[in-house]
Amino acid sequence: MAGVPVTVFEAGADLSTESRASTFHPPTLDMLDALGAAKPLIAQGLIAPAFQYRTKKDGLLAQFDFDVIADATQHPYRVQAEQSKLTRILLDRLQGHPDFEIAFDSRIEGVAQDASSVTVTTESGGRRQDHTGRWLIGADGASSSVRRALGIEFGGFTWPDRLLVVSTPFDFHAVIPGLTAVNYVADPERWYFLLQIPGLWRVMFLIKEDVTDERIVAHEFAQSLMAGVVPGVSNYEISHTTLYKVHQRVAETFRKGRVFLAGDAAHINNPLGGMGMNGGIHDAVNLTDRLAEVWHGRTDETELDRYDKQRRLVTLETIQTQTIQNKKNLETPGPFADSLRQIAADPKRTYEYLLRVSMISTLRRAAELG
């Protein structure tokens, strides 16, 4: 802790256990290491030192190894672990700290501010209560009550396609030689990716059909999709399925007075490349480092303006652009395959590519923005 008192208002009765983001990039692990959270996360996760691109037709196109950028990070690999594991690690570290409090079952119902403070109104068990502090960070997801209370537009669009994640304990390593823990499979009709987490594989499919959500999440529909992953293999054990609408949206500002937006409250994107949760963690570190400096009087409050300038611009320039391109790449495997082969054959381009997909270049770009 940085000596700043913090109260967290959590709408749920406990931390979420939903199957959400599950990829932690190298610079995110560096940040978490500074907080004492990387080692326990790595212990509970799966280290992925490489990732692959494939096509249904041709098989392996290219493999990229994070060892290539070992000079740019203390963690030259991804860690595959559910987001819910990190939240519990962080809560365990904070419990009992005199500067930390978490209030469960506390839903934000209103936000008001003046020149020196912010007041939030929460509802818990039918009882409304006001809480006042110097600043407020709205990290309350894509449907952010804080963002709505401030009237901040959430511009962008929603893809007509949906994404279905099928989780299975099936051992794909046993039937696909040379498979890595992270694999993107391009196809003009139905691309998918295979992503391994401890004890499970998550298989994400693009759903274009005009089919009801109820039909898509049915066992038979999921099995029909899974049957196309490995020829001759069918009747998978399916642990659960999750259907997503896919959005690309960025708030018109990440700061309004003494209130800030971070994570999904500030920006949402398709999950290809694992940039959503990681971008949210990068938001939080960027902002809270500045807030601590201002709190202790080591810098002026104008320093906080740099948060919006840096994080919103890199979200627009890199995260949004890259995730949209990632989707298009998997839908057009011909040109994408040619590009990948050229990158993989050139050490300089491979290095730059890995800096980009690991989000290291995004952080460097933010620093350039001043």
C-alpha positions in Angstrom: 0.0 0.0 0.0 1.1 3.6 -0.7 -0.4 5.1 2.5 -3.6 6.1 0.8 -6.9 5.0 2.5 -9.1 3.2 0.1 -12.7 1.9 0.3 -13.9 -0.5 -2.4 -17.7 -0.8 -3.0 -18.5 -4.2 -4.5 -22.1 -4.8 -5.8 -21.9 -8.5 -5.3 -22.0 -10.5 -2.1 -18.5 -11.8 -2.8 -15.9 -11.6 -5.5 -17.0 -12.8 -8.8 -16.3 -16.4 -9.8 -17.4 -16.0 -13.4 -15.2 -17.4 -16.2 -13.8 -14.1 -17.6 -10.4 -13.0 -18.9 -7.6 -15.5 -18.4 -4.4 -14.2 -20.1 -1.8 -12.1 -18.2 0.8 -10.5 -20.5 4.5 -10.1 -19.6 4.4 -6.4 -18.5 1.2 -7.0 -16.5 3.1 -9.7 -14.6 5.9 -7.2 -14.0 3.4 -4.8 -12.5 1.8 -7.5 -10.4 5.2 -8.6 -9.2 5.8 -5.1 -7.7 2.6 -5.6 -5.8 3.6 -9.0 -4.5 0.9 -10.7 -6.6 2.7 -12.2 -9.5 4.3 -15.2 -7.8 1.0 -16.6 -6.2 -0.7 -16.0 -9.6 2.0 -17.9 -11.5 1.8 -20.7 -8.9 -2.0 -21.0 -9.6 -1.7 -20.6 -13.3 -0.1 -22.1 -16.4 3.0 -20.5 -17.9 2.7 -20.1 -21.7 6.1 -19.2 -23.2 4.9 -19.3 -26.8 1.7 -19.0 -28.9 0.8 -20.2 -32.4 -1.2 -19.2 -35.4 -2.8 -22.0 -37.4 -5.4 -22.5 -40.1 -7.9 -25.4 -40.4 -6.6 -26.0 -43.9 -2.8 -25.8 -43.5 -2.1 -26.4 -39.8 0.7 -24.5 -38.2 1.5 -21.1 -39.8 3.9 -19.6 -37.2 5.0 -19.9 -33.6 6.2 -17.0 -31.6 8.3 -17.3 -28.4 8.5 -14.7 -25.7 12.1 -15.5 -25.0 12.8 -13.1 -27.9 11.8 -10.1 -25.8 13.4 -11.3 -22.5 15.5 -8.1 -22.5 12.2 -6.0 -22.2 10.4 -7.8 -19.3 11.1 -9.8 -16.2 8.4 -12.3 -17.3 9.0 -13.4 -20.9 5.8 -15.5 -21.1 2.1 -15.3 -20.6 0.3 -16.8 -17.6 -3.0 -18.5 -18.2 -5.2 -18.1 -15.1 -8.7 -17.0 -14.4 -9.2 -13.3 -13.5 -11.0 -14.5 -10.3 -7.8 -16.0 -9.0 -6.1 -12.6 -9.2 -8.9 -10.8 -7.4 -8.7 -13.2 -4.5 -4.9 -13.0 -4.3 -5.2 -9.2 -4.1 -7.9 -9.3 -1.5 -5.9 -11.8 0.6 -3.0 -9.4 0.6 -5.1 -6.4 1.5 -7.3 -7.9 4.2 -6.6 -6.4 7.6 -4.6 -3.5 6.3 -5.6 -0.3 8.1 -5.9 1.7 4.9 -8.1 -0.8 3.2 -11.8 -1.5 3.4 -14.2 -3.5 1.1 -17.9 -3.2 1.4 -19.8 -6.1 -0.3 -23.5 -5.9 -1.4 -22.9 -2.1 -2.0 -24.3 -1.0 -5.3 -23.5 2.6 -6.5 -26.8 4.5 -6.9 -25.5 8.0 -7.4 -22.4 10.2 -7.7 -22.0 13.9 -6.8 -18.8 16.0 -6.6 -17.6 19.5 -5.8 -14.2 21.2 -6.1 -12.6 19.2 -3.2 -14.6 15.9 -2.8 -16.7 13.2 -4.3 -19.8 11.7 -2.7 -21.2 8.3 -3.7 -24.6 7.0 -2.7 -24.7 3.2 -2.2 -27.6 0.8 -1.7 -27.2 -2.2 0.6 -30.0 -4.3 1.9 -32.5 -1.7 1.1 -30.6 1.0 2.9 -29.0 4.0 1.2 -25.9 5.6 2.5 -23.6 8.5 1.4 -19.8 8.1 1.4 -17.4 11.0 0.8 -13.8 10.9 -0.3 -11.2 13.0 -2.3 -11.5 10.9 -5.5 -13.5 8.1 -7.0 -12.4 5.4 -9.5 -15.2 3.8 -11.4 -13.9 0.3 -12.2 -17.4 -1.2 -12.3 -17.5 -2.9 -15.7 -19.0 -2.3 -19.1 -22.4 -1.2 -17.6 -20.6 1.2 -15.2 -23.0 3.0 -12.8 -20.3 5.6 -12.3 -19.9 6.3 -16.0 -23.7 6.6 -16.4 -24.1 8.8 -13.4 -21.5 11.2 -14.9 -23.2 11.2 -18.3 -20.0 10.1 -20.1 -20.7 8.7 -23.5 -19.5 5.2 -24.4 -18.9 5.6 -28.1 -18.2 2.8 -30.5 -20.0 -0.2 -31.8 -21.2 -3.7 -31.2 -20.2 -6.5 -33.6 -23.2 -8.4 -35.1 -21.3 -11.6 -34.4 -21.3 -13.3 -31.0 -18.6 -15.4 -29.4 -19.2 -18.7 -27.7 -16.6 -20.1 -25.2 -16.7 -23.8 -24.6 -14.7 -25.1 -21.7 -13.6 -28.8 -21.7 -11.1 -30.9 -19.9 -10.2 -32.7 -23.1 -6.5 -33.1 -23.7 -5.8 -31.4 -27.0 -2.0 -31.9 -26.6 -2.6 -35.7 -27.0 -4.2 -35.3 -30.5 -2.6 -32.1 -31.9 1.2 -32.5 -32.1 3.3 -29.5 -31.1 0.3 -27.5 -29.7 1.1 -24.6 -27.4 -1.2 -23.3 -24.6 -2.4 -20.4 -26.8 -3.4 -21.1 -30.4 -5.4 -19.0 -32.9 -6.9 -20.9 -35.8 -7.9 -18.8 -38.8 -10.7 -19.7 -41.1 -13.0 -17.6 -43.4 -16.1 -19.5 -42.3 -15.5 -20.2 -38.6 -12.3 -19.3 -36.8 -11.7 -20.2 -33.3 -8.9 -20.2 -30.7 -7.7 -22.8 -28.2 -6.5 -21.5 -24.9 -5.4 -23.7 -22.0 -5.9 -22.8 -18.4 -5.2 -25.2 -15.4 -7.4 -28.2 -15.8 -9.4 -27.0 -18.8 -9.2 -25.8 -22.4 -11.3 -22.8 -23.4 -12.3 -23.0 -27.1 -13.8 -19.7 -28.4 -15.9 -19.8 -31.6 -17.2 -17.0 -33.8 -21.0 -17.3 -34.2 -22.4 -15.7 -37.3 -25.7 -17.7 -37.6 -29.1 -16.2 -37.0 -29.6 -18.5 -34.1 -31.2 -17.7 -30.7 -28.9 -17.4 -27.7 -30.8 -20.3 -26.1 -30.0 -22.6 -29.0 -26.3 -21.5 -29.2 -25.6 -22.4 -25.5 -27.4 -25.8 -25.9 -25.2 -28.8 -25.4 -25.9 -30.1 -29.0 -24.8 -26.8 -30.6 -21.6 -26.7 -28.7 -20.8 -30.3 -29.6 -21.4 -29.6 -33.3 -18.8 -26.8 -33.1 -16.3 -28.9 -31.2 -16.6 -31.7 -33.7 -14.9 -29.4 -36.2 -11.8 -28.8 -34.1 -10.1 -32.2 -34.5 -11.2 -34.6 -37.3 -12.6 -37.8 -35.9 -13.0 -36.5 -32.3 -16.5 -35.8 -31.0 -18.7 -36.1 -28.0 -16.5 -33.9 -25.8 -17.0 -33.5 -22.1 -18.2 -29.9 -21.8 -17.8 -28.2 -18.4 -19.6 -25.0 -19.3 -20.4 -22.6 -22.1 -20.4 -18.8 -22.1 -21.9 -16.6 -24.8 -20.7 -13.1 -25.4 -21.8 -10.1 -27.3 -18.7 -8.4 -28.7 -18.2 -4.6 -28.3 -15.6 -2.1 -29.3 -16.3 1.0 -27.1 -14.2 3.8 -25.5 -15.5 6.4 -23.0 -15.3 10.0 -24.3 -13.1 10.8 -21.3 -11.5 8.8 -18.6 -11.7 11.7 -16.1 -14.5 14.0 -15.1 -13.5 16.3 -12.3 -12.5 14.1 -9.3 -13.9 10.9 -10.9 -11.9 8.5 -13.1 -12.9 5.5 -15.2 -10.7 2.4 -15.5 -10.9 -1.0 -17.1 -14.2 -2.1 -18.7 -15.9 1.0 -17.4 -13.6 3.0 -19.7 -13.1 0.7 -22.6 -14.2 -2.7 -23.9 -13.0 -4.7 -26.9 -13.1 -8.1 -28.4 -11.0 -10.7 -26.5 -8.6 -11.6 -29.2 -5.1 -10.8 -28.0 -6.1 -10.7 -24.3 -5.9 -6.9 -24.1 -9.0 -6.0 -22.1 -8.2 -7.1 -18.6 -4.5 -6.3 -19.1 -5.4 -2.9 -20.3 -7.5 -2.4 -17.2 -4.7 -3.4 -14.9 -2.4 -1.0 -16.8 -5.0 1.8 -16.3 -5.1 1.1 -12.6 -1.4 1.2 -12.1 -1.0 4.3 -14.2 -3.7 6.1 -12.2 -3.0 5.0 -8.7 0.7 5.7 -8.9 -0.3 9.3 -9.8 -3.0 9.6 -7.1 -0.5 8.5 -4.4 1.9 11.2 -5.4 -0.8 13.8 -5.3 -2.2 12.5 -2.0 1.2 12.9 -0.3 1.7 16.3 -1.8 4.7 15.3 -3.9 3.1 16.6 -7.1 0.3 18.9 -8.2 -3.2 17.7 -9.0 -2.6 18.6 -12.7 -0.5 15.4 -12.8 -3.8 13.5 -12.9 -4.6 15.0 -16.3 -1.9 12.8 -17.7 -3.9 9.6 -16.9 -6.7 10.5 -19.4 -4.2 11.8 -22.0 -2.1 8.6 -21.9 -4.5 5.8 -21.3 -7.4 7.0 -23.5 -5.1 7.7 -26.4 -3.3 4.4 -26.3 -6.6 2.6 -26.0 -7.8 4.3 -29.2 -4.5 4.0 -31.0 -3.4 0.5 -30.1 -5.8 -1.6 -28.1 -8.9 -0.9 -30.1 -7.0 -0.9 -33.4 -5.2 -4.1 -32.7 -8.1 -6.1 -31.4 -10.2 -5.1 -34.4 -7.4 -6.2 -36.7 -6.9 -9.5 -34.8 -10.5 -10.4 -35.6 -10.1 -9.5 -39.3 -6.9 -11.4 -39.5 -8.6 -14.7 -38.4 -11.3 -14.1 -41.0 -8.9 -13.7 -43.9 -6.3 -16.4 -43.4 -4.7 -16.0 -46.9 -3.2 -12.5 -46.6 -2.7 -13.0 -42.8 -0.7 -16.2 -43.4 1.6 -14.4 -45.8 2.2 -11.5 -43.3 2.9 -13.9 -40.5 5.5 -15.9 -42.4 7.3 -12.6 -43.3 7.3 -11.5 -39.7 8.5 -14.9 -38.4 11.3 -14.9 -41.0 12.7 -11.5 -39.9 14.2 -11.3 -36.4 13.8 -7.5 -36.2 10.1 -7.7 -37.2 9.5 -10.7 -34.8 10.9 -8.6 -31.9 8.7 -5.6 -32.7 5.7 -7.9 -33.2 6.2 -9.5 -29.8 6.5 -6.1 -28.1 3.2 -5.1 -29.7 1.2 -8.3 -28.9 2.6 -8.4 -25.3 1.4 -4.7 -24.9 5.0 -3.5 -24.0 4.9 -1.2 -27.0 1.5 0.2 -25.7 3.1 1.2 -22.4 6.0 2.8 -24.2 3.6 4.7 -26.4 1.8 6.0 -23.3 5.0 7.2 -21.8 5.8 9.1 -25.1 2.5 11.0 -24.8 3.8 12.8 -21.7 
